[in-house]
């Protein structure tokens, strides 16, 4: 994962770290270790404020780099939020009811939709029709992201819950997604795993210890 903290550096160097260093290094690694589970890049930056210049900058700079990664055989996923259209910024730049979701879904392999709430109802409310419609029409995978660490605001994460409660709500979300019979891959992610482990209780269905659950991404810097 490339985190949002590095966006300014990404802009400064025109994203060349991604195309000139990271992509070749990952491609070479996978040639040497073809059975490894490493499959691609997640770009964790969300231009969610109603600022049209930020949306334009994001798409103009990042999405062409995403195509270079994909042409190299790597999956490229981005994070997003479920309220872009209600923010006003996306539709001011990209015409159409689905706004930025269409642009993203056409250019990446998967969208990780960060729905930072602590109940199935609020999480699914953030998984808007705009997101799913764009994903379906462009064969783009969807991952619903939930948060285990505190945001400082009530009900925006599972920080005040135990693991059993968190998994119960996630099970409901999976059931909702299953019922939609989506003809694409979908799943859920937790931000972040260390905070998840710190929650009270054990992983439901486990052996009483927090085993068999590991972080699925590594982070990189621009050093």
C-alpha positions in Angstrom: 0.0 0.0 0.0 1.1 3.5 -0.7 -0.3 5.8 1.9 -1.9 9.2 1.7 1.0 10.7 3.7 3.1 10.5 0.5 0.7 12.2 -1.9 2.7 15.5 -1.9 5.9 13.6 -2.7 4.0 11.6 -5.4 2.9 14.9 -7.0 6.4 16.4 -6.6 8.1 13.6 -8.5 5.3 13.1 -11.0 4.6 9.6 -9.7 7.9 8.3 -11.1 8.6 6.3 -7.9 5.6 4.1 -8.7 6.4 3.5 -12.4 10.2 3.6 -12.3 11.0 1.8 -9.0 8.0 0.1 -7.4 6.4 -1.5 -10.4 9.7 -3.0 -11.8 10.8 -4.2 -8.3 7.4 -5.9 -7.8 7.5 -7.4 -11.3 11.0 -8.8 -10.7 10.0 -10.2 -7.3 7.0 -12.1 -8.7 9.2 -13.6 -11.4 11.5 -14.9 -8.8 8.7 -16.0 -6.4 5.7 -16.8 -8.6 3.9 -18.6 -5.8 3.9 -15.5 -3.5 0.5 -14.0 -2.6 1.7 -10.5 -3.6 -0.6 -9.4 -6.3 -0.6 -5.6 -6.7 -0.7 -2.1 -5.4 -3.2 -0.3 -3.2 -3.0 3.5 -3.4 -4.5 4.8 -0.2 -5.3 8.4 -0.9 -8.8 9.8 -0.9 -9.5 13.2 -2.6 -12.8 13.4 -0.9 -13.0 17.2 -0.2 -15.3 19.2 -2.5 -12.2 20.6 -4.3 -12.4 20.2 -8.1 -8.7 20.8 -8.6 -7.8 18.0 -6.2 -10.0 15.5 -8.1 -8.5 16.6 -11.4 -5.0 16.4 -10.1 -5.7 13.0 -8.7 -7.1 11.6 -11.9 -4.6 13.3 -14.2 -1.5 12.1 -12.3 -2.5 8.8 -10.7 -4.7 7.0 -13.3 -2.1 6.9 -16.1 0.4 5.4 -13.7 -2.2 2.8 -12.7 -2.4 1.7 -16.3 1.4 1.2 -16.4 1.2 -1.0 -13.3 -1.7 -3.0 -14.8 0.1 -3.5 -18.1 3.0 -5.0 -16.1 0.6 -7.6 -14.7 0.0 -6.0 -11.3 -3.4 -5.3 -9.9 -4.0 -1.7 -9.0 -6.6 -0.7 -6.4 -7.5 2.6 -4.9 -9.4 3.7 -1.7 -12.5 5.8 -2.0 -15.4 7.1 0.1 -19.1 6.5 -0.3 -20.0 10.2 -0.2 -18.1 11.6 -3.1 -21.3 12.6 -5.0 -22.8 14.3 -2.0 -19.6 16.3 -1.6 -20.3 18.1 -4.8 -16.7 18.1 -6.0 -16.8 15.0 -8.1 -19.8 15.8 -10.2 -18.5 19.3 -10.7 -15.6 17.8 -12.7 -17.0 14.6 -14.0 -20.4 14.7 -15.5 -22.9 11.9 -14.8 -24.7 10.6 -11.7 -21.9 8.3 -10.8 -19.2 10.9 -10.8 -15.7 9.9 -9.8 -16.7 6.2 -9.3 -17.0 5.7 -13.0 -13.6 7.2 -13.6 -12.0 5.1 -11.0 -13.7 1.8 -12.0 -12.7 2.2 -15.6 -9.0 2.6 -14.7 -8.4 0.3 -11.7 -8.9 -3.3 -10.8 -10.6 -2.7 -7.4 -12.1 0.1 -5.3 -11.7 -0.2 -1.5 -14.7 1.8 -0.2 -14.0 3.1 3.2 -17.3 2.9 5.0 -16.1 3.9 8.5 -19.1 3.2 10.7 -19.9 0.7 13.4 -23.2 -0.9 12.3 -24.2 -2.8 9.2 -27.0 -0.3 8.4 -24.6 2.7 8.3 -21.9 0.7 6.5 -24.3 -0.4 3.7 -25.7 3.1 3.5 -22.2 4.2 2.5 -22.0 1.5 -0.1 -24.1 3.6 -2.4 -25.7 2.6 -5.7 -23.3 4.9 -7.5 -20.4 2.8 -6.3 -21.9 -0.6 -7.2 -23.3 0.6 -10.5 -19.9 1.9 -11.6 -18.1 -1.2 -10.4 -20.6 -3.5 -12.1 -20.5 -1.7 -15.5 -16.7 -1.7 -15.5 -16.0 -5.1 -14.0 -14.2 -3.6 -11.1 -13.9 -5.4 -7.7 -15.3 -3.8 -4.6 -13.9 -4.1 -1.0 -15.8 -2.5 1.9 -13.4 -1.1 4.4 -14.1 -0.8 8.1 -12.0 0.7 10.9 -10.8 -0.8 14.2 -8.9 2.3 15.4 -10.5 5.3 16.9 -11.3 8.3 14.7 -12.0 10.5 17.7 -15.7 10.5 16.8 -18.5 8.3 18.0 -19.7 5.4 15.8 -17.1 6.0 13.0 -15.1 2.8 14.0 -15.3 -0.3 16.0 -12.8 1.0 18.6 -15.4 0.9 21.3 -16.6 -2.6 20.5 -15.1 -6.1 20.9 -14.1 -8.5 18.1 -17.3 -10.5 18.4 -19.5 -7.4 17.8 -17.3 -6.2 15.0 -17.5 -9.6 13.2 -21.2 -9.8 13.8 -21.8 -6.5 11.9 -19.3 -7.6 9.2 -21.2 -10.9 8.8 -24.3 -8.8 8.1 -22.6 -6.8 5.5 -21.3 -9.9 3.8 -24.9 -11.3 3.8 -26.1 -8.1 2.2 -23.4 -8.3 -0.5 -24.2 -12.0 -1.0 -27.9 -11.2 -1.5 -27.0 -8.8 -4.3 -25.5 -11.6 -6.3 -22.8 -9.4 -7.6 -21.0 -10.8 -10.7 -17.6 -9.6 -9.5 -15.2 -10.1 -6.6 -16.0 -8.4 -3.3 -14.9 -8.5 0.2 -14.0 -6.5 3.3 -10.9 -5.0 4.8 -10.0 -3.8 8.3 -8.0 -0.7 9.1 -5.8 -1.5 10.8 -4.9 -5.0 11.9 -2.9 -4.0 15.0 -5.8 -2.0 16.4 -8.1 -4.9 15.6 -5.9 -7.3 17.6 -6.1 -4.8 20.5 -9.9 -5.0 20.7 -11.3 -7.1 23.5 -12.4 -10.7 23.0 -11.2 -13.4 20.6 -11.7 -13.9 16.9 -15.1 -15.6 16.5 -14.7 -19.3 15.6 -11.1 -19.2 16.5 -9.2 -21.2 19.1 -9.2 -18.6 21.8 -6.0 -16.9 20.5 -5.7 -14.2 17.8 -4.1 -16.5 15.2 -4.7 -17.0 11.5 -5.3 -13.3 10.9 -2.5 -11.4 9.3 -2.0 -8.0 7.6 -2.5 -8.1 3.9 -0.4 -5.1 2.9 3.0 -3.6 3.4 3.7 0.1 3.2 6.4 1.9 1.3 8.1 5.3 1.6 9.6 7.6 -1.0 13.1 7.4 0.5 
